[in-house]
Structure formats: C-alpha cells, structure tokens
Amino acid sequence: QVQLVESGGGLAQAGGSLRLSCAASRNIFDINYMSWYRQAVGKQRELVARITPGGNSNYAESVKGRFTISGDAAKSTVYLQMDTLKAEDTAVYYCNIWARAYDAWGQGIQVTVSS
C-alpha cells in the first residue's frame, strides 16, 4: 500500500504564500496525473490543480495565476506553490496520485488564510 504524506500547510495572511509538498512512501509507476484537491468546511472536495508526468498542467479558475503545481514523477513527489493567498483558499488540501495500479490520497493538510 502506498502512502502519500503532505507537508507545508499552516497559517498565512491574505496576500502571503505557502508551499505544499507531497511525497509517496515508495515510487509509483505509470502515473497518469499528480493533483491537489481541497475541501473547505461545508463544501465539496474540488480539484485545485493537476499535472501529468510530461508537465502539462491545468488549474481551477479560482487559482489560475496564483498557484503553481510542479512535480517529479520519477520521485513520486508533487508540489503546490500558493501565492497571493485569499481567505477563500482556506481549506484542507489533499494530494492525489492516480496511476495504473493506484489511486492514492494523502490524509490532508490544513491551510488557513487570515484576512
């Protein structure tokens, strides 16, 4: 069983930055996507950003121009650089790696943005 571990969350002020990291407990092969999702209180989980091993990425409209996803499929790691944070970015953020043999999720990490 593969485990994903997120780090880098916490408290930031509006306009500030945080960088989330996600690492797998062991290498994952045949990765389709590496993604970040988030779930705010009382809301459904939503896709924030995803990236393919080849580097193609896409973002939710609400974070375009502010967040940047990057990853290293060979190391099964994925990052989310979050800039110009807003109060509405407050949520639990989840790392996901979807591969041929796995659909692995992290346990989630809290990001709180104070206005």
Secondary structure, 3 states (H helix, E strand, C coil): CCCEEEECCEEEECCCCEEEEEEECCCCCCEEEEEEEEECCCCCCEEEEEECCCCCEEECHHHCCCEEEEEEHHHCEEEEEECCCCHHHCEEEEEEEEECCCEEEECCEEEEEEC
